[in-house]
Amino acid sequence: MSWKKNLASLVAVAAVGILVLSGCTTTTEGTYEGDTDTAESEKLAGSLTDLFQRALDVPENAENPFVAEVLTRAIDSGTIAQEDYDEAHRLYRTCMNDAGYEENYSQLANGSYQITPPPLDGQEAVEKYMEVGTECSAELAPIEALFITQQGNPDLLSDQAQVAVQCLIEAGVVDASYTSQTFRDDLDDAFASAAYNPMSPQAQTCFSNAGYSISVGEE
């Protein structure tokens, strides 16, 4: 059966918030989520360094030795190093493994990691898993949000949908007629009528660039 006909099991898990969509689930990652009601030309900040400093000014980030060290280096260099992001992800993986969860990880073209959760039996198990994931992401969450913005949103656009669409067009996944509203409609419809495969490597990287973690699977 085709990917377009098997969308009832759309599952994505990340260290931060979860959004339920018509029988499916997806997540939006990142501290600096765009406001879809604002003009598409609005920016998250004047520069990446401004974003890094803003993150360091958050008390819980400043009080976390690892996060504060990474952000301080990023402010000095103008970029979050791949090795710093990788170490943040390693800390997350170790914590989840110690908690008894065996996740699968795959690295996307933008350098970030896509997480595939273990089998979870029932809503209570899902909620517990998300709770543990949040606890284990103290180092990863703030670093990953900024790293993904750095890698996939060089124009620092505040509208996540616009970031995804711009990437999809540049990657040749869709043509120039594909708009931010079309993307939002596809997202609301769990990509049932999308003209492209949301699980293709190119689409997955574009979703990640925009701060979305989306996985479409068969029933």
C-alpha positions as CSV (number, residue, x, y, z in Angstrom):
1,M,0.0,0.0,0.0
2,S,1.3,3.5,-0.7
3,W,2.5,5.9,1.8
4,K,-0.4,8.3,1.0
5,K,-3.0,5.6,2.0
6,N,-1.4,4.7,5.4
7,L,-1.4,7.8,7.5
8,A,-3.3,6.7,10.6
9,S,0.0,6.0,12.5
10,L,1.9,9.3,12.3
11,V,4.1,9.3,15.3
12,A,6.9,11.7,16.2
13,V,8.6,12.2,19.5
14,A,10.9,15.0,20.5
15,A,12.1,16.5,23.7
16,V,9.6,19.3,23.5
17,G,5.8,19.9,23.0
18,I,3.4,17.7,21.3
19,L,0.5,18.7,18.9
20,V,-2.3,16.3,18.1
21,L,-3.6,16.4,14.5
22,S,-6.7,14.5,13.4
23,G,-5.8,11.1,14.7
24,C,-2.1,11.6,14.1
25,T,0.7,13.3,16.1
26,T,3.6,15.5,15.2
27,T,5.9,17.8,17.1
28,T,7.3,21.2,16.7
29,E,10.8,21.5,18.0
30,G,12.6,24.5,19.3
31,T,12.4,27.4,21.7
32,Y,12.0,30.0,18.9
33,E,8.8,28.9,17.2
34,G,7.4,31.4,14.7
35,D,4.0,33.0,15.1
36,T,2.0,32.1,12.1
37,D,-0.3,35.1,12.5
38,T,2.6,37.6,12.0
39,A,3.9,38.8,8.7
40,E,6.0,36.1,6.9
41,S,9.0,38.6,6.6
42,E,9.4,38.9,10.4
43,K,12.7,37.7,11.8
44,L,13.5,35.8,14.9
45,A,16.4,38.2,15.7
46,G,19.0,40.4,14.0
47,S,21.6,37.6,14.0
48,L,22.4,34.2,15.3
49,T,24.6,35.7,17.9
50,D,21.6,37.7,19.2
51,L,19.7,34.4,19.4
52,F,22.5,32.7,21.3
53,Q,22.7,35.6,23.8
54,R,19.0,35.6,24.3
55,A,19.1,31.9,25.1
56,L,22.0,32.4,27.5
57,D,20.0,35.1,29.3
58,V,17.3,32.5,30.1
59,P,18.0,31.6,33.8
60,E,17.7,27.8,33.4
61,N,20.2,27.9,30.5
62,A,22.6,30.1,32.4
63,E,22.4,27.8,35.4
64,N,23.1,24.6,33.4
65,P,26.9,24.4,33.1
66,F,26.9,22.4,29.8
67,V,24.4,24.7,28.1
68,A,26.1,27.9,29.3
69,E,29.5,26.7,28.1
70,V,28.1,25.8,24.6
71,L,26.2,29.1,24.3
72,T,29.2,31.1,25.4
73,R,31.4,29.4,22.8
74,A,28.7,30.0,20.2
75,I,28.5,33.7,21.0
76,D,32.3,34.0,20.6
77,S,32.4,32.0,17.4
78,G,29.1,32.9,15.8
79,T,28.0,29.3,15.5
80,I,27.2,26.2,17.5
81,A,29.7,23.5,16.6
82,Q,28.5,20.1,15.3
83,E,30.5,18.4,18.1
84,D,28.7,20.5,20.8
85,Y,25.3,19.5,19.4
86,D,26.4,15.9,19.1
87,E,27.5,15.9,22.8
88,A,24.2,17.4,23.8
89,H,22.4,14.6,21.9
90,R,24.7,12.0,23.5
91,L,23.7,13.2,27.0
92,Y,20.1,12.9,26.0
93,R,20.5,9.4,24.6
94,T,22.4,8.2,27.7
95,C,19.7,9.6,30.0
96,M,16.9,7.9,28.0
97,N,18.8,4.6,27.9
98,D,19.3,4.7,31.6
99,A,15.6,5.3,32.0
100,G,14.9,2.1,30.0
101,Y,14.0,3.5,26.7
102,E,15.6,2.1,23.5
103,E,15.1,4.7,20.8
104,N,16.5,4.7,17.3
105,Y,18.3,7.6,15.8
106,S,19.1,8.7,12.3
107,Q,21.2,11.8,11.3
108,L,19.6,14.1,8.8
109,A,21.5,16.1,6.2
110,N,21.4,19.2,8.4
111,G,23.4,17.4,11.1
112,S,20.5,17.0,13.5
113,Y,19.1,13.6,14.7
114,Q,15.7,12.2,14.0
115,I,14.3,10.1,16.9
116,T,12.2,7.0,16.4
117,P,10.5,6.1,19.7
118,P,10.2,2.6,21.1
119,P,6.8,0.8,21.1
120,L,4.5,2.5,23.6
121,D,1.4,0.8,25.0
122,G,-1.4,3.3,25.7
123,Q,-1.7,6.9,26.5
124,E,-0.2,6.6,30.0
125,A,2.9,5.1,28.5
126,V,3.2,7.9,26.0
127,E,2.8,10.5,28.6
128,K,5.4,8.9,30.8
129,Y,7.8,8.7,27.9
130,M,7.3,12.4,27.1
131,E,7.8,13.3,30.7
132,V,11.1,11.4,30.8
133,G,12.1,12.8,27.5
134,T,11.6,16.3,28.8
135,E,13.6,15.6,31.9
136,C,16.4,14.1,29.8
137,S,16.5,17.0,27.4
138,A,17.8,19.7,29.8
139,E,21.0,20.0,27.8
140,L,19.7,19.0,24.3
141,A,16.5,21.1,24.0
142,P,18.0,24.6,24.0
143,I,21.0,23.6,22.0
144,E,19.0,21.7,19.4
145,A,16.5,24.5,18.9
146,L,19.4,26.9,18.1
147,F,21.4,24.4,16.1
148,I,18.5,23.6,13.8
149,T,17.8,27.3,13.3
150,Q,21.4,27.8,12.5
151,Q,21.6,24.9,10.0
152,G,18.2,25.3,8.3
153,N,17.0,28.9,8.7
154,P,19.9,31.2,7.8
155,D,17.5,34.1,7.1
156,L,16.1,33.7,10.7
157,L,12.5,33.7,9.5
158,S,10.0,33.6,12.3
159,D,7.3,31.6,10.3
160,Q,8.2,27.9,10.6
161,A,5.9,27.0,7.7
162,Q,7.7,29.5,5.4
163,V,11.1,27.9,6.4
164,A,9.8,24.5,5.4
165,V,8.3,25.7,2.1
166,Q,11.4,27.6,1.1
167,C,13.5,24.5,1.7
168,L,11.1,22.2,-0.1
169,I,11.1,24.4,-3.2
170,E,14.9,24.8,-3.2
171,A,15.3,21.0,-2.8
172,G,13.0,20.4,-5.8
173,V,10.4,18.5,-3.7
174,V,7.7,21.0,-4.7
175,D,7.4,23.8,-7.3
176,A,7.2,27.5,-6.6
177,S,3.4,27.4,-6.5
178,Y,3.6,25.6,-3.1
179,T,2.8,28.1,-0.3
180,S,3.0,28.3,3.4
181,Q,-0.7,27.9,3.6
182,T,-0.6,24.8,1.4
183,F,2.0,23.3,3.8
184,R,-0.2,24.1,6.8
185,D,-3.2,22.4,5.0
186,D,-1.0,19.4,4.3
187,L,0.1,19.3,7.9
188,D,-3.5,19.5,9.2
189,D,-4.5,16.7,6.8
190,A,-1.5,14.5,7.9
191,F,-0.2,14.8,4.3
192,A,-3.0,12.5,3.0
193,S,-3.3,14.7,-0.1
194,A,0.2,16.0,-0.3
195,A,1.8,15.9,-3.8
196,Y,5.1,14.5,-2.3
197,N,6.3,11.8,0.0
198,P,6.7,13.4,3.5
199,M,9.1,10.6,4.4
200,S,11.6,11.3,1.7
201,P,15.1,12.3,2.9
202,Q,14.7,15.7,1.3
203,A,11.3,16.4,2.9
204,Q,12.5,15.1,6.3
205,T,15.5,17.5,6.2
206,C,13.2,20.4,5.3
207,F,10.8,19.6,8.1
208,S,13.7,19.4,10.6
209,N,15.1,22.7,9.3
210,A,11.8,24.3,10.1
211,G,11.6,22.7,13.6
212,Y,9.1,20.0,12.8
213,S,9.5,16.3,13.6
214,I,7.1,14.4,11.4
215,S,7.0,10.7,10.8
216,V,4.3,9.0,8.7
217,G,3.9,5.2,9.1
218,E,1.6,2.4,8.1
219,E,-1.3,1.2,10.3
